[in-house]
């Protein structure tokens, strides 16, 4: 479900969710880069069409996380579970 407020973040768009990032205490790094995900929830802060969305997802995948879209319409990366449980690719 997308946020109806004017200027709200669109998880399918090319923007960045600065509102959520700032609320989570996330700040721009010294290289002027903002993190791709909110670490506590795994919520992705870049829209699906952001030019580096896939770069962030690929980095998370290499670290053992899987991408999922939840009922709230947002994308998350969640720690991959062991085979035989939950979201592990061998279970799909």
N, C-alpha and C positions, 0 to 999 in steps of 0.2 A: 504494500500500500504506500503510495507516495505522499509526501507532505504537501498539503494544499496551500501552505503559506507562501506569499510572494517571495521569490528569491530562494526558496527552499532547495535543498540538495536533491538531485535526481540520480538515483543509483544506476539508471540506464544511460545517463548523459556523459559529458566529457569533463565535468567539473570536479571539485574537491570539497569535501564536507568540513569546512573550517569551523562551523558551529559545534559539531560533535568533537572535533579535535581539540578545540580550545576548552570545551567543557570537561574533557578528560585530562586536561593539563598538558596536552601535547603542544610542542612549540617547534617552530622552524629551526632546523639545524644550522650549524655554522656555514654549511655549503648551500644555504637557501633552499634546502630540500625538506619537504614535509613527509613524514612517514606514511606508508600505504595503508596501515591498519591500526586500529585501536587495540593495543595488546591485551587488555583485560577481557574484552568480549570477543575479540577476533573480527569485529566489524570492519569492513573495508571502507576507507575514506575517499577513495577515488571512484568515480563513475565508470561503468563498463566501457565507455568510449574514450576514457582518458588515455592520452598517448602512452602512458607507462603502466596502465592497469595490468596488462599481462606480465610485465616485468616483475611487479610485486607479487602476483599470484605464482609465477614460476619460482621466485625466491622462497616463498612460503612452502610450495610443493617440495622443493629440495630439502627443506627443513622438517618434512614429515607432516605437512598440513594439507587438507583437502578443501576445495572451494565448494560452498553450498549457498543457495539462495533460499532465504527463509520466508515465512508467511508475511513478514513485515515489508517484503519487497527488497530488502537489503541483502548484500552479499557478505559472506563471512568466510574466513579460513579457520578450520577447526583441526585440532590435533588428530592425525590419523589413528584409528584404533587398530588393534591386532586382528589378523585374519580370523574370521568366524564371528566377529562382533561388528555392530553398528555400520559405520560408513566406509569400511575398508573396501577397496576396489574389487577384491576377489569375491565379495558378497553380492555384487551387482550383476 
